[in-house]
Amino acid sequence: MRAGQATDRARFYFLMREVNLDAMTTPQQPEQPEQVKQALQAQVSVPTKRLVLGSSSPRRRDLLSKLGLPFEIMSPDVDESVLPRELPRKYVIRMAESKAKATLEQVLSASNSKATEQVNLAIADATAQVPHSQNLMGDLSALSSAIVSAITTATASLPSEEVVVIGADTIVVCQGEIIGKPKNREDAKRIITKLSGHVHEVMTAVAIKSTSGAKFTIFESTKVTFARLTPELIDTYVASGECDDKSGAYALQGLGAMLIESVKGSVSSVVGLPLCQVRMALERCGFFPKTVDVATVSPSA
C-alpha cells in the first residue's frame, strides 16, 4: 500500500469517527427518555385547584355558593336502588361515595380525552412539517425527533391541576322507612301525611375525593318534627309544587317551613349540604371561603 493511500484511509476513518460523534451529540437527534422526563419536570407549573360539585340539585348549588368558591357542576349517573336489608345510614353514605367516585371518573375521562386530542394534533402537525428525502434513515430520525418534541411540548402545555369533587345524598327516614323523592303529587300527599305529627330523621352524607388521594366522608343526622297537618293544608302545600323533586316531599327553606315545629341538628344538612362540615373538609383540601356578595346568593325553593 502506498503511503498516500494509507494517509487517505486514515483520514477517512478519522472523518467517519467525527461524523458519528457529531450524530451522537447533535440537538436534532431524539432525546433520551430521561432527558424528556427532566424537560417535562422543568416545565411543570404549580398545580391549580379545581372544585366540582357532583349534583344537579339547585339547593346544594346555592349552599356551596355561599362559600364564595368557583366550582363546576356535573350530574353523575348512579343507580340509587336500596340494597336488600341495607340500613339507612349505610345507604346514604354509599350513595354519596358512589356519586363522588362517578364524578371524579367523569372529570378524569374528559381530561384524558382533551390531553389525547392535543397530543395527536401536535404529532400530526409535526409529522406534516418533516421534509422527505431519499435518505430513509435520515427521514426516520427527523420524524422521531419531531414527534418526541411535539409530545414534550403538548404535554408540558397541559394544565397541571388538582381536582376535588363533592358527592352528596339526602334521605328522610320515618318509622323505619327510607323516603326519597315523591314519584308524583299523590305520592307527595302520602309522604307528608306520614310525616304529619311525627318526628323524622333527615340523613345527609357527603363524600369528598381528590385526584391527590385525599378523601373525606361526612354524615349528619337531623331530627325534624312536623306539626299535625290537616288534609286541606297538605293539599295546599302539595299544590304549590314545592314538594316536587325534594327528599321527603318538602323544602325546609321554603314554604315547607310552615309545616315544621322544630329542628334539632344541622339546618343546612336538611336542605342538602352540611355547610360547616363541608367547609372544614374543603379547607383541608386547600379551599378557603372568599368574600361573596350576599345579594347574589338567593336560595332556590
C-alpha positions as CSV (number, residue, x, y, z in Angstrom):
1,M,0.0,0.0,0.0
2,R,1.3,3.4,-0.9
3,A,2.0,6.0,1.8
4,G,-0.5,8.4,0.2
5,Q,-3.2,5.7,0.2
6,A,-2.6,4.9,3.8
7,T,-2.8,8.5,4.7
8,D,-6.1,8.9,2.8
9,R,-7.6,5.8,4.5
10,A,-6.6,7.1,7.9
11,R,-8.1,10.4,7.2
12,F,-11.3,8.6,6.0
13,Y,-11.7,6.7,9.3
14,F,-10.9,9.9,11.2
15,L,-13.7,11.7,9.4
16,M,-16.1,8.8,9.9
17,R,-15.5,9.0,13.7
18,E,-16.1,12.7,13.6
19,V,-19.4,12.2,11.8
20,N,-20.5,9.6,14.3
21,L,-19.6,11.7,17.2
22,D,-21.5,14.6,15.7
23,A,-24.5,12.4,15.2
24,M,-24.5,11.4,18.8
25,T,-24.3,15.0,20.1
26,T,-26.4,16.9,17.5
27,P,-29.5,18.5,19.1
28,Q,-31.6,17.3,16.1
29,Q,-31.5,13.7,17.4
30,P,-34.3,12.3,19.6
31,E,-33.8,12.9,23.3
32,Q,-33.4,10.0,25.7
33,P,-36.5,9.2,27.9
34,E,-34.7,10.6,31.0
35,Q,-34.0,13.8,29.2
36,V,-37.6,14.1,28.2
37,K,-38.7,13.4,31.7
38,Q,-36.4,16.1,33.1
39,A,-37.6,18.6,30.5
40,L,-41.2,18.0,31.4
41,Q,-40.5,18.3,35.1
42,A,-38.8,21.6,34.5
43,Q,-41.8,23.0,32.7
44,V,-44.5,21.8,35.1
45,S,-46.3,24.7,36.7
46,V,-47.7,24.9,40.2
47,P,-50.9,22.8,40.2
48,T,-54.1,24.7,40.1
49,K,-57.2,23.6,42.1
50,R,-60.5,22.7,40.6
51,L,-63.7,22.1,42.5
52,V,-66.6,20.1,41.1
53,L,-70.0,19.5,42.7
54,G,-71.4,16.2,41.6
55,S,-75.0,17.1,41.9
56,S,-77.6,18.9,39.9
57,S,-79.6,20.0,43.0
58,P,-80.1,23.7,43.0
59,R,-80.2,23.7,46.8
60,R,-76.7,22.2,47.1
61,R,-75.5,24.6,44.4
62,D,-76.9,27.6,46.4
63,L,-75.4,26.4,49.6
64,L,-71.9,25.8,48.2
65,S,-72.1,29.2,46.5
66,K,-72.2,30.8,50.0
67,L,-68.5,29.9,50.4
68,G,-67.6,32.2,47.5
69,L,-65.6,29.5,45.7
70,P,-65.7,28.9,42.0
71,F,-66.9,25.4,41.1
72,E,-68.3,23.4,38.3
73,I,-71.4,21.2,38.3
74,M,-71.7,17.7,37.0
75,S,-74.5,15.2,37.2
76,P,-73.2,11.6,37.8
77,D,-75.3,8.7,36.7
78,V,-75.7,6.4,39.7
79,D,-78.1,3.6,40.5
80,E,-79.9,4.7,43.6
81,S,-81.6,1.4,44.4
82,V,-81.6,0.4,48.0
83,L,-79.9,-3.0,48.6
84,P,-81.8,-5.7,50.5
85,R,-81.7,-5.2,54.3
86,E,-79.5,-2.1,53.8
87,L,-79.6,0.3,56.7
88,P,-80.4,4.0,56.0
89,R,-77.1,5.3,57.3
90,K,-75.1,2.8,55.1
91,Y,-77.3,3.5,52.1
92,V,-76.9,7.3,52.2
93,I,-73.1,7.1,52.7
94,R,-72.8,4.6,49.8
95,M,-74.8,6.9,47.6
96,A,-72.6,9.9,48.4
97,E,-69.4,7.9,47.8
98,S,-70.8,6.5,44.5
99,K,-71.7,9.9,43.3
100,A,-68.2,11.3,44.2
101,K,-66.5,8.4,42.5
102,A,-68.6,8.7,39.3
103,T,-68.0,12.4,39.2
104,L,-64.2,12.0,39.6
105,E,-64.2,9.4,36.8
106,Q,-66.2,11.7,34.6
107,V,-63.7,14.5,35.2
108,L,-60.6,12.3,34.5
109,S,-62.2,10.9,31.4
110,A,-62.8,14.4,30.0
111,S,-59.3,15.5,30.9
112,N,-57.7,12.4,29.3
113,S,-59.7,12.9,26.1
114,K,-58.6,16.5,25.9
115,A,-54.9,15.6,26.5
116,T,-55.0,12.8,23.9
117,E,-56.6,15.2,21.4
118,Q,-53.9,17.8,21.9
119,V,-51.0,15.3,21.6
120,N,-52.5,13.8,18.5
121,L,-52.9,17.2,16.9
122,A,-49.3,18.1,17.8
123,I,-48.0,14.8,16.3
124,A,-49.9,15.3,13.1
125,D,-48.7,18.9,12.8
126,A,-45.1,17.9,13.5
127,T,-45.3,15.0,11.0
128,A,-46.6,17.2,8.3
129,Q,-43.7,19.6,8.7
130,V,-40.9,16.9,8.4
131,P,-39.3,17.2,4.9
132,H,-39.0,14.0,2.9
133,S,-35.8,13.0,1.1
134,Q,-34.1,9.9,-0.4
135,N,-32.4,9.3,2.9
136,L,-34.8,6.9,4.7
137,M,-32.8,6.7,7.9
138,G,-32.5,10.5,8.0
139,D,-36.2,10.9,7.5
140,L,-37.0,8.4,10.3
141,S,-34.6,10.2,12.6
142,A,-36.1,13.6,11.8
143,L,-39.6,12.2,12.2
144,S,-38.8,10.6,15.5
145,S,-37.2,13.8,16.8
146,A,-40.2,15.9,15.7
147,I,-42.7,13.5,17.4
148,V,-40.8,13.5,20.7
149,S,-40.6,17.3,20.6
150,A,-44.3,17.6,19.8
151,I,-45.3,15.3,22.6
152,T,-43.0,17.1,25.1
153,T,-44.4,20.5,24.1
154,A,-48.0,19.4,24.0
155,T,-47.8,17.6,27.4
156,A,-46.0,20.4,29.1
157,S,-48.6,22.9,27.9
158,L,-51.4,20.9,29.6
159,P,-52.6,22.5,32.8
160,S,-51.4,20.9,36.0
161,E,-54.3,20.7,38.3
162,E,-55.7,19.0,41.4
163,V,-59.4,18.2,41.1
164,V,-61.6,17.9,44.2
165,V,-65.1,16.5,43.8
166,I,-68.1,16.6,46.1
167,G,-70.8,13.9,46.1
168,A,-73.8,14.1,48.4
169,D,-77.1,12.4,49.1
170,T,-80.0,13.1,51.4
171,I,-82.8,10.8,52.6
172,V,-85.7,11.1,55.0
173,V,-86.3,8.2,57.4
174,C,-89.7,7.9,59.2
175,Q,-90.9,4.9,61.2
176,G,-88.1,2.8,59.6
177,E,-89.0,3.7,56.0
178,I,-86.4,5.4,53.7
179,I,-88.3,8.1,52.0
180,G,-86.8,9.6,48.8
181,K,-88.3,12.0,46.3
182,P,-92.0,11.6,45.5
183,K,-93.0,9.9,42.3
184,N,-95.9,12.3,41.7
185,R,-98.2,14.6,43.6
186,E,-100.3,11.8,45.0
187,D,-97.2,10.2,46.4
188,A,-96.2,13.5,47.9
189,K,-99.5,13.7,49.7
190,R,-98.9,10.2,51.1
191,I,-95.4,11.1,52.3
192,I,-96.4,14.4,54.0
193,T,-99.4,12.6,55.7
194,K,-97.0,10.1,57.0
195,L,-94.7,12.8,58.4
196,S,-97.6,14.8,59.9
197,G,-97.4,14.8,63.7
198,H,-94.2,12.7,63.9
199,V,-90.5,13.2,64.4
200,H,-88.5,12.0,61.4
201,E,-84.8,11.9,60.7
202,V,-83.0,13.6,57.8
203,M,-79.7,11.9,56.9
204,T,-77.2,13.6,54.6
205,A,-73.9,12.1,53.6
206,V,-71.1,13.9,51.7
207,A,-68.1,12.3,50.1
208,I,-65.2,14.5,49.0
209,K,-62.5,13.0,46.8
210,S,-59.4,14.5,45.3
211,T,-57.0,13.4,42.5
212,S,-54.2,13.8,45.1
213,G,-55.7,10.9,47.1
214,A,-57.4,13.0,49.8
215,K,-60.9,11.8,50.8
216,F,-63.4,12.7,53.4
217,T,-66.8,11.3,54.4
218,I,-69.3,13.4,56.3
219,F,-72.5,12.1,57.8
220,E,-75.1,14.3,59.5
221,S,-78.4,13.2,61.1
222,T,-81.0,15.9,61.9
223,K,-84.3,15.4,63.7
224,V,-87.3,17.3,62.3
225,T,-90.7,17.5,64.0
226,F,-93.8,18.0,61.8
227,A,-96.9,19.6,63.2
228,R,-100.2,17.8,62.9
229,L,-101.4,18.8,59.5
230,T,-105.0,19.0,58.2
231,P,-105.8,17.4,54.8
232,E,-106.6,20.8,53.5
233,L,-103.1,22.2,54.5
234,I,-101.4,19.2,52.9
235,D,-103.4,19.7,49.7
236,T,-102.5,23.4,49.7
237,Y,-98.8,22.7,50.1
238,V,-98.6,19.9,47.5
239,A,-100.5,22.1,45.0
240,S,-97.7,24.7,45.4
241,G,-95.3,22.3,43.6
242,E,-92.6,22.8,46.1
243,C,-92.8,19.1,47.1
244,D,-91.6,18.0,43.6
245,D,-88.1,16.6,43.4
246,K,-87.5,17.0,47.2
247,S,-86.5,14.2,49.5
248,G,-89.3,13.8,52.0
249,A,-91.6,15.9,49.6
250,Y,-90.9,19.2,51.4
251,A,-88.4,22.1,51.5
252,L,-87.4,23.4,54.9
253,Q,-86.0,26.5,53.4
254,G,-89.3,27.4,51.6
255,L,-93.0,27.1,52.2
256,G,-92.3,23.8,54.0
257,A,-91.2,25.8,57.0
258,M,-94.9,26.3,57.9
259,L,-95.2,22.5,58.4
260,I,-92.3,22.2,60.8
261,E,-92.5,22.7,64.6
262,S,-88.8,22.1,65.4
263,V,-85.4,21.1,64.0
264,K,-82.7,19.5,66.1
265,G,-79.4,19.4,64.3
266,S,-77.9,21.0,61.1
267,V,-80.4,23.0,59.1
268,S,-78.2,23.2,56.0
269,S,-77.9,19.4,56.2
270,V,-81.7,19.1,55.8
271,V,-81.5,21.4,52.8
272,G,-78.9,19.1,51.2
273,L,-75.4,20.0,52.4
274,P,-74.0,20.3,56.0
275,L,-72.2,23.5,55.1
276,C,-70.0,23.9,58.2
277,Q,-68.6,20.4,57.9
278,V,-68.1,20.7,54.1
279,R,-66.2,24.0,54.6
280,M,-63.9,22.4,57.1
281,A,-63.2,19.5,54.8
282,L,-62.6,21.8,51.8
283,E,-60.1,23.9,53.9
284,R,-58.1,20.7,54.4
285,C,-58.0,20.4,50.6
286,G,-56.8,24.0,50.2
287,F,-60.1,25.7,49.5
288,F,-60.9,28.6,51.8
289,P,-64.1,30.7,51.8
290,K,-63.9,34.0,50.0
291,T,-65.9,37.2,50.3
292,V,-69.2,36.9,48.5
293,D,-71.9,39.4,47.8
294,V,-74.9,38.1,49.7
295,A,-77.2,39.9,47.3
296,T,-76.0,37.5,44.6
297,V,-76.8,34.4,46.6
298,S,-80.5,33.6,46.6
299,P,-81.7,30.2,47.9
300,S,-83.7,28.1,45.5
301,A,-87.1,26.8,46.5
